[in-house]
């Protein structure tokens, strides 16, 4: 932006607007169009073996949570004597620990058995690998 100095007597300058008719006719100097890219597609068919697997972590955690819940519910069935050295909260907590460990162990055994059963069920299939360059 140009600021005129009234003391020096500089003339006021108007901003120059480009002519739209001339700008449309002239190509931009950096507008070189690249050659169009033609994709090359290659397909390869391969025979693959499909093996089913078990999600061990999910099964073990599910059985652990179920063991905690069952143990906590079972601990509510035990009557506590009035002169006992422990409270119902202590019983529930201790039984939750025991039930969680038992649930994790049972879940581990079940997941290993399910994994062995699932590995028997294998099959073959055709996979099509497509590469585009």
C-alpha positions in Angstrom: 0.0 0.0 0.0 1.3 3.4 -1.0 0.9 6.2 1.5 1.3 9.7 -0.1 3.3 12.3 1.7 1.4 15.6 1.4 4.4 17.7 2.3 6.6 16.3 -0.5 3.8 16.7 -3.0 3.6 13.1 -4.2 0.7 12.3 -6.3 -1.9 9.8 -5.2 -1.7 6.5 -6.9 -4.8 4.4 -7.9 -4.4 0.6 -7.6 -4.3 -1.0 -11.1 -6.8 -3.8 -11.8 -5.8 -6.4 -14.4 -8.0 -6.7 -17.5 -10.0 -9.9 -17.2 -10.1 -10.3 -21.0 -6.3 -10.3 -21.3 -5.8 -12.7 -18.3 -8.1 -15.3 -19.8 -6.3 -15.5 -23.1 -2.8 -15.8 -21.7 -1.8 -19.2 -20.4 -0.2 -19.4 -17.0 3.6 -19.8 -17.2 3.7 -22.7 -14.7 0.6 -24.6 -16.0 2.4 -27.3 -17.9 0.0 -30.3 -17.9 1.7 -33.6 -17.1 1.1 -36.6 -19.3 -2.0 -38.7 -18.1 -1.0 -41.6 -16.0 -2.2 -45.0 -17.3 -2.6 -47.5 -14.4 -1.1 -50.9 -14.9 -3.1 -53.6 -13.2 -1.6 -57.0 -12.6 -3.6 -59.9 -11.1 -2.2 -63.0 -9.6 -4.3 -65.9 -8.4 -2.9 -68.0 -5.6 -4.2 -71.0 -3.7 -4.1 -70.3 0.1 -4.9 -72.4 3.1 -7.5 -71.0 5.5 -6.9 -71.7 9.2 -9.4 -70.7 11.8 -8.1 -69.4 15.1 -9.5 -68.7 18.5 -9.2 -65.3 20.3 -7.6 -66.6 23.5 -7.6 -63.3 25.3 -11.3 -62.6 24.9 -12.2 -66.1 26.1 -9.9 -66.0 29.1 -11.0 -62.5 30.2 -14.7 -63.5 29.8 -14.3 -66.6 32.0 -12.3 -64.5 34.5 -15.1 -61.9 34.8 -17.7 -64.7 35.0 -15.7 -66.4 37.7 -15.6 -63.1 39.7 -19.4 -62.6 39.4 -20.3 -66.2 40.3 -18.0 -66.2 43.3 -19.4 -62.9 44.5 -22.9 -64.2 44.2 -22.0 -67.4 46.0 -20.4 -65.4 48.8 -23.7 -63.7 49.5 -25.3 -67.1 50.2 -22.9 -67.7 53.2 -24.3 -66.5 56.5 -21.9 -64.4 58.6 -22.0 -64.9 62.4 -22.5 -61.8 64.5 -19.3 -62.3 66.5 -17.1 -63.1 63.4 -13.8 -61.5 62.9 -14.6 -60.6 59.2 -17.3 -58.7 57.4 -19.4 -59.5 54.4 -17.3 -57.1 52.3 -14.1 -59.0 53.2 -15.8 -62.3 52.2 -17.0 -60.9 48.9 -13.5 -59.5 48.1 -11.7 -62.7 49.0 -14.2 -64.8 47.0 -13.9 -62.5 44.0 -10.1 -63.1 44.0 -10.5 -66.8 44.2 -13.3 -66.9 41.6 -11.3 -64.7 39.2 -8.3 -67.1 39.4 -10.5 -70.2 38.9 -12.3 -68.5 36.1 -9.1 -67.5 34.3 -7.8 -71.1 34.7 -11.0 -72.6 33.3 -11.0 -70.0 30.5 -7.5 -70.9 29.6 -8.3 -74.6 29.4 -11.5 -74.0 27.4 -9.7 -71.7 24.9 -6.9 -74.3 24.3 -9.5 -77.0 23.7 -11.4 -74.7 21.3 -8.2 -73.8 19.6 -7.4 -77.4 18.9 -10.9 -78.0 17.6 -10.7 -75.0 15.3 -7.3 -76.0 13.8 -8.9 -79.2 12.5 -11.2 -77.2 10.4 -8.9 -76.0 7.6 -9.8 -75.3 4.0 -8.3 -74.0 0.8 -9.3 -71.0 -1.2 -8.2 -68.8 -4.1 -6.9 -65.4 -3.3 -6.6 -62.8 -6.0 -3.7 -60.4 -5.5 -4.2 -57.2 -7.5 -1.3 -54.7 -7.9 -2.0 -51.3 -9.4 0.9 -49.2 -10.5 
